[in-house]
């Protein structure tokens, strides 16, 4: 082969490589470990921790009328930061009652003590093992946050989450916990037909069917369950008044807001903390 043929062959090879590189996904960016919170991103077969530049800030004292839930999760998070045994947490119940906000409040309270947050979408739960490996050598403590979690029949993320929860992730000294929120206590839909598989023994003992057992077994892997219930009317109004005061409304404006605050909740079909804050923002914008 002469020099001309070799040059031609090299040129063709370079063009082929250039075409292949155009089809390949770009290399994931390096992790910015100075960030306080991350979101797990995935493109093609590659995943990475994407730093969240503007973290939603809410302080624990901003969350009203969930004192028992705050006490439990605060104690568990402190144990985690202190290297003591700590549990994965499942928060279930009414929408807008502070489940997700409580996780964010833990980050606001303890970021200066090394707490970090990683948000993982349900579709990426199969990568939990990779995420745990990625942060295992880091000195920070990481809460993997799965928001609004629920599964339909046959979804793969269900088994991935079950596997990670049942492994060494919650062992003393580990630097990862999972905090999840859901509107379903057992994370999966439950059907009347499943009760037909229960076996009733002559001594009165009841053995749930295998389908029911499988669904309950996932939620049971969370060491702590926290339930959130709809707020009473007075509780809802307390939250409205708290946010109005925080937003700079006068006492007269706060007292004048009662009727409209109740009408706002009636129109939304919910007396939740989220609805209370949304009303307060609208009222404050019109009166401050």
Secondary structure, DSSP 8 states (H G I E B T S, - for coil): --HHHHHHHHHHHHHHHHHHHHHS--------TT-SEEEEEEETTEEEEEE-SS-----GGG--S-HHHHHHHHHHHHHHHTTS----EEEEESTTSSHHHHHHHHHHHHGGGTEEEEE--GGGGGGHHHHHHHHTT-SSEEEEEE-S--B-TT-HHHHHHHHHHTTGGGSTT-SEEEEEEESSTTSB---GGGGGG-EE-TTS-EE--HHHHHHHHHHTTSSEEEEE----HHHHHHHHHHHHHHTT--HHHHHHTHHHHHHHHHHHT---HHHHHHHHHHHHHHH-
